[in-house]
Amino acid sequence: MIFLVALSMLTSCNSSSQKNKNEENESTRKIEVEKDVDTERIEQIKKVKYFLNNPSVTDENGINYDLEVKTNEIKRKKIYESEKIHYVSRYDSIYIIVSSHQIQEEFQLISNGDIKDVIKIKGYYFESKRSDRNGYGDYCSDNFTFYPELNTEETKKNRISDFTGVNCGMGSEINSRVKNERIKAVQSSGILVSNNY
């Protein structure tokens, strides 16, 4: 009887031990796959940066390659849109709308006219848009795009600073309202949270 109980416990321990080993192996495989994906993604981003920063290169044989990057927006999700901010003067009547979006774009990497690779990258797009665009200037009509994988934190800070610090030249009340809407657009987008996208 004692022998049967001991045998039963031993069998139970072996199956439990085997189950733990299987779980460890599965966990190790998942980590390896994640590392492979991360390494592949890092190489893709390096490639995009190389094409962006080198419009023309010559290889060791003296062959010249003209490099180019074309982008194509494939997805856009509106995160924030202000109400119309109306401005009326004796010369004009316009409104301004501020918005922020999360986007995804295809980056086509082109060498001497041939598409060598297409890489999808997510980012943020911010826009302040006037209703007239052909009025007495383009004050308050500007935009910027930020790609967390391509751009630095310093670039992000500078672009946000430029976007939220603009003077529309339409008086302090309109300037303050536009500035506040731009700040709301930035805050609601998720761009301020590191690795949010």
C-alpha positions in Angstrom: 0.0 0.0 0.0 2.8 2.4 0.9 4.5 1.5 -2.3 1.4 2.4 -4.4 1.1 5.8 -2.6 4.8 6.6 -3.2 4.5 5.5 -6.8 1.4 7.8 -7.2 3.3 10.7 -5.7 6.3 10.1 -7.9 4.1 10.0 -11.0 2.3 13.2 -9.9 5.7 15.0 -9.4 7.0 13.8 -12.7 4.0 15.1 -14.6 4.1 18.4 -12.7 7.8 18.7 -13.4 7.2 18.0 -17.1 4.4 20.6 -17.2 6.8 23.2 -15.6 9.5 22.4 -18.2 7.0 22.7 -21.1 5.8 26.1 -19.7 9.5 27.3 -19.4 10.2 26.1 -23.0 7.1 28.0 -24.3 8.1 31.1 -22.4 11.7 30.9 -23.8 10.3 30.5 -27.3 8.1 33.6 -26.9 11.0 35.7 -25.7 13.2 34.5 -28.6 10.4 35.4 -31.1 10.0 38.8 -29.5 13.7 39.5 -29.8 13.7 38.4 -33.4 10.8 40.8 -34.1 12.5 43.6 -32.2 15.8 43.1 -34.1 13.9 43.0 -37.4 12.0 46.2 -36.6 15.2 48.0 -35.5 16.8 47.1 -38.8 13.8 48.4 -40.7 13.9 51.7 -38.9 17.7 52.0 -39.5 17.0 51.4 -43.2 14.3 54.2 -43.4 16.7 56.6 -41.6 19.5 55.7 -44.0 17.3 56.4 -47.0 16.0 59.7 -45.4 19.6 60.9 -44.6 21.4 59.9 -47.8 19.8 61.2 -51.0 22.7 59.9 -53.0 25.3 57.2 -52.3 28.2 55.5 -54.1 29.1 51.9 -53.5 32.6 50.4 -53.4 32.5 49.8 -57.1 31.7 53.5 -57.9 28.1 52.9 -58.8 25.9 55.8 -57.8 22.4 55.3 -56.3 19.8 58.1 -55.9 17.8 57.3 -52.8 14.3 58.6 -52.1 11.5 58.1 -49.6 7.9 58.5 -50.5 5.2 58.3 -47.9 1.6 57.3 -48.3 -0.9 57.6 -45.4 -2.8 54.4 -45.0 -4.6 55.0 -41.7 -5.8 58.1 -39.8 -7.7 58.2 -36.5 -8.9 61.6 -35.2 -8.2 62.0 -31.6 -9.2 65.6 -31.0 -10.9 68.4 -32.9 -11.7 71.8 -31.5 -14.8 73.8 -32.1 -14.5 76.5 -34.7 -12.7 79.6 -33.4 -14.3 82.5 -35.2 -12.4 85.7 -36.0 -14.1 88.7 -37.6 -12.3 91.8 -38.7 -13.4 94.6 -41.0 -11.5 92.8 -43.8 -12.3 89.2 -43.2 -14.4 86.6 -41.4 -12.7 83.3 -40.8 -12.6 80.4 -38.4 -9.8 78.1 -37.2 -10.0 74.4 -36.3 -7.3 72.6 -34.4 -7.0 68.8 -34.5 -4.8 65.8 -33.7 -4.6 62.4 -35.2 -2.9 59.1 -34.8 -1.7 58.0 -38.3 0.1 55.1 -40.0 2.1 55.6 -43.2 3.9 53.4 -45.7 7.4 54.6 -46.3 8.5 53.5 -49.8 12.3 53.2 -50.0 13.3 53.9 -53.6 16.7 53.5 -55.2 17.2 54.9 -58.7 13.4 54.8 -59.3 12.9 51.2 -58.1 10.9 50.5 -54.9 13.3 48.4 -52.7 11.1 48.1 -49.6 7.9 49.4 -48.0 7.8 49.9 -44.2 4.8 50.9 -42.2 5.4 53.4 -39.4 2.9 54.9 -36.9 2.9 58.5 -35.8 1.0 61.6 -34.9 -0.3 64.4 -37.0 -1.3 67.8 -35.7 -3.0 70.6 -37.7 -4.3 74.1 -37.2 -6.4 75.0 -40.2 -7.9 78.3 -41.3 -11.1 78.4 -43.3 -9.8 80.9 -45.8 -6.2 79.8 -46.6 -6.0 82.7 -49.1 -6.6 85.5 -46.6 -4.0 88.0 -45.6 -1.4 85.3 -44.7 -1.2 81.8 -43.3 -1.1 82.7 -39.6 -2.6 79.9 -37.6 -2.4 77.5 -40.6 0.3 75.0 -39.9 0.9 71.4 -39.0 3.5 68.9 -38.0 4.0 65.1 -38.0 5.9 63.1 -35.4 7.1 59.5 -35.7 8.2 58.0 -32.3 10.4 55.4 -34.1 12.1 57.9 -36.4 12.3 61.2 -34.4 14.1 62.0 -31.2 12.6 63.2 -27.9 14.3 66.6 -28.6 12.6 66.8 -32.0 9.3 66.1 -30.3 9.8 68.8 -27.7 10.8 71.4 -30.4 7.8 70.6 -32.6 5.4 70.7 -29.8 6.9 74.0 -28.5 6.6 75.6 -32.0 3.1 74.3 -32.5 1.8 75.4 -29.1 3.7 78.7 -28.9 2.5 80.2 -32.2 1.1 83.8 -32.3 -1.8 84.0 -34.7 -1.6 87.8 -35.0 -5.4 88.1 -34.4 -5.4 89.7 -31.0 -4.9 88.3 -27.5 -8.3 86.7 -27.2 -8.1 84.6 -30.4 -4.4 83.9 -29.8 -5.1 82.5 -26.4 -8.0 80.4 -27.6 -6.0 78.9 -30.4 -3.0 78.3 -28.1 -5.3 76.5 -25.6 -6.8 74.3 -28.3 -3.4 73.4 -29.6 -2.3 72.4 -26.1 -5.5 70.3 -25.7 -4.8 68.6 -29.1 -1.3 67.7 -28.0 -2.3 66.5 -24.5 -5.2 64.3 -25.8 -3.2 62.7 -28.6 -1.0 60.4 -26.4 2.3 61.8 -27.8 3.4 63.0 -24.3 3.5 59.4 -23.0 6.7 57.7 -24.0 6.3 54.6 -26.1 2.6 55.1 -26.2 2.3 54.1 -29.9 
